Amino acid sequence: MRKLLVAATLLLCFAAGAHAQENNDMPYVEVVAANTMKVAPDYAMLNIRLNSQEGTKESIDKTERRMYEVLEKLKLDPEKNLRLVTQTSNFVKRRDIAQEKNYTMKVTDLTQLSDLFDQLETANIANVTITSYGRSDIEELRIQNKDIAVKKAKENAERLAQAAGCRIGSPIYIRDNDRYSLYDNEMVVAAPRMMKAAMADVAVEEEALDVSPRDMEIRCDIVIRYLIVL
């Protein structure tokens, strides 16, 4: 979905002094075009935290193996998409060690997110969060968005010049203000059914996990000045 707002002002400039020198004492038309492109994310970044605390009978290695089994079962290619970020070990007592490992995981098939959370939860891995969504082709989309804005700006400048009985020449000034909301979709999903049960200390009815991302916005503001040919 694309939204386009174009605002334009016709400025015929013959001023003297410093302003005249800046524009070479030439008339120009200035147009401002703002374009917004909405696109669906094509990947998600996850954080997976594994830990073993004092008094637990299961080592962190066993939990880690269960995580790998889930990822391999879903064909999420852990060798390519999983990365160990931090690993800590603390001696709690003489024989007990509290260990923690933090992983980042890139999921490029967003249709698998719900199954991934369900199966990790079943494997007793509850500390899983979605940290962000993104687009792998974001730079190409930004270029496309700029092209749209520049084209519309030129078309509008030509209409204004024609209405004033003249035509446009070469651009003498261009300002580009583009941006995109890569992190507008930040959210946290940490095994919600298990969290609800722990907080309420009662069993809760299973519900579908909604991890559907919102559309990302790629915004662009272009300011262009064209010489006026009389």
C-alpha positions in Angstrom: 0.0 0.0 0.0 1.4 3.3 -0.9 0.3 6.8 0.2 1.5 9.9 -1.5 1.2 13.4 -0.3 2.6 16.1 -2.6 2.8 19.7 -1.5 4.3 22.2 -3.9 5.0 25.9 -3.9 5.9 28.0 -6.9 8.7 30.4 -6.1 9.8 32.9 -8.7 12.9 34.4 -7.1 14.5 37.6 -8.3 15.8 38.8 -4.9 19.0 40.7 -4.5 21.9 40.4 -2.0 23.0 37.1 -0.5 19.8 35.2 -1.3 20.1 36.2 -4.9 23.8 35.1 -5.0 22.9 31.8 -3.5 20.4 31.1 -6.4 22.4 32.8 -9.0 19.6 35.4 -9.4 17.6 32.8 -11.4 13.9 32.0 -11.1 13.0 28.6 -9.8 10.2 26.4 -8.8 10.4 24.4 -5.6 8.4 21.2 -4.9 8.1 19.1 -1.9 7.0 15.4 -2.2 6.4 13.1 0.7 5.9 9.4 -0.1 5.1 6.5 2.3 5.4 2.8 1.4 4.1 0.1 3.6 5.6 -3.4 3.3 5.3 -6.6 5.3 8.5 -7.8 7.1 10.1 -10.9 5.8 12.2 -11.9 8.8 12.1 -11.8 12.6 15.0 -11.6 15.1 14.5 -13.7 18.3 16.4 -13.9 21.6 16.5 -17.4 23.2 17.8 -17.6 26.8 18.7 -20.9 28.3 19.6 -21.2 32.0 20.1 -23.7 34.8 19.8 -22.5 38.4 20.8 -23.8 41.7 19.3 -27.1 42.7 18.2 -28.1 39.2 18.9 -31.7 38.1 19.2 -30.9 34.4 22.3 -29.3 32.9 22.1 -26.4 30.5 23.6 -28.7 27.8 20.5 -30.9 27.9 18.2 -27.9 27.4 20.5 -26.7 24.6 20.1 -30.1 22.8 16.4 -29.9 23.1 16.5 -26.4 21.5 18.6 -27.7 18.6 16.2 -30.6 18.1 13.2 -28.2 17.8 15.1 -26.0 15.3 16.2 -28.9 13.2 12.7 -30.4 13.2 11.3 -27.2 11.8 14.2 -27.0 9.3 15.3 -23.6 10.6 19.0 -24.2 9.9 20.5 -23.4 13.3 24.0 -23.5 11.9 23.2 -20.6 9.6 20.6 -18.6 11.6 21.5 -19.3 15.3 24.3 -17.4 17.1 25.6 -17.6 20.6 25.8 -14.1 22.1 26.7 -14.6 25.7 27.6 -17.4 28.1 28.0 -17.2 31.8 28.7 -19.6 34.7 28.4 -18.7 38.4 29.2 -20.9 41.3 26.2 -20.7 43.7 27.4 -23.4 46.1 30.3 -25.7 46.3 28.6 -28.2 43.9 26.0 -26.1 42.2 26.6 -23.9 39.2 24.1 -21.4 37.7 24.7 -21.2 33.9 23.1 -19.1 31.2 23.4 -18.9 27.4 21.8 -16.2 25.2 21.2 -16.9 21.6 20.0 -14.7 18.7 17.9 -16.5 16.0 16.9 -15.2 12.6 13.6 -16.7 11.3 13.1 -16.0 7.6 9.8 -18.0 7.3 7.4 -16.0 9.5 4.7 -18.6 9.1 6.8 -20.9 11.3 6.9 -18.5 14.3 3.8 -19.8 16.0 5.0 -23.4 15.7 8.4 -22.5 16.9 7.1 -20.9 20.1 4.7 -23.8 20.7 7.5 -26.4 20.4 10.0 -24.5 22.4 7.4 -24.1 25.1 6.7 -27.9 25.0 10.5 -28.4 25.3 10.4 -26.3 28.5 12.2 -23.4 26.9 10.2 -20.4 28.1 12.6 -17.4 27.7 12.0 -16.7 24.1 11.4 -13.2 22.8 10.9 -11.5 19.4 13.1 -8.4 19.5 12.4 -7.0 16.0 11.1 -7.6 12.5 12.8 -6.4 9.3 13.1 -6.6 5.5 16.1 -8.2 3.8 15.6 -5.9 0.8 15.2 -2.7 2.7 17.8 -0.8 0.8 16.2 -1.6 -2.6 12.8 -0.6 -1.2 14.2 2.8 0.0 15.6 3.4 -3.5 12.2 2.6 -5.1 10.5 4.9 -2.6 12.8 7.8 -3.6 12.3 7.2 -7.3 8.5 7.5 -6.8 8.8 10.7 -4.8 11.3 12.3 -7.3 9.1 11.3 -10.3 6.0 12.8 -8.7 7.9 15.9 -7.7 9.0 16.5 -11.2 5.6 16.0 -12.6 4.1 18.5 -10.2 6.9 21.0 -11.0 6.1 20.7 -14.7 2.4 21.3 -14.1 3.1 24.4 -12.0 5.5 25.8 -14.5 3.1 25.1 -17.4 0.3 26.9 -15.5 2.6 29.9 -15.1 3.4 30.0 -18.8 6.9 28.6 -18.6 8.8 25.3 -18.3 11.3 23.8 -15.9 15.0 23.3 -16.6 17.7 21.4 -14.6 17.3 20.8 -10.9 19.6 23.2 -8.8 18.8 21.9 -5.3 17.8 18.5 -3.9 17.3 17.5 -0.3 16.5 13.9 0.7 15.0 13.0 4.0 14.1 9.3 3.9 13.7 7.0 6.9 12.2 3.6 7.6 10.7 2.1 10.8 12.7 -1.1 11.1 11.9 -1.3 14.8 8.3 -0.2 14.8 7.3 -3.8 15.3 9.2 -4.4 18.5 7.3 -6.8 20.7 7.9 -9.4 23.4 6.5 -12.9 23.3 7.8 -15.1 26.2 5.9 -18.4 26.3 2.7 -16.5 27.3 0.6 -19.5 28.3 3.4 -20.6 30.8 3.7 -17.1 32.1 0.0 -16.8 32.7 -0.2 -20.1 34.5 2.8 -19.2 36.7 1.3 -15.8 37.6 -2.2 -17.2 38.3 -0.8 -20.5 39.9 -3.6 -22.3 38.0 -3.9 -24.1 34.7 -5.0 -21.9 31.8 -6.7 -22.8 28.6 -4.4 -23.0 25.6 -4.9 -20.2 23.1 -3.5 -19.5 19.7 -0.3 -17.5 19.8 -0.5 -14.4 17.6 2.9 -13.3 16.4 1.7 -11.6 13.2 3.9 -8.5 12.6 2.6 -5.1 11.6 3.6 -3.6 8.3 6.8 -1.6 8.2 6.7 2.0 6.9 9.3 3.4 4.6 9.0 7.2 4.4 10.7 9.7 2.1 10.6 13.5 1.9 12.2 15.1 -1.2 12.7 18.8 -1.8 13.7 19.8 -5.3 14.2 23.2 -7.0 14.1 23.4 -10.8 15.2 26.4 -12.8 12.4 28.2 -14.6 12.9 28.6 -18.4 11.0 31.6 -19.5 
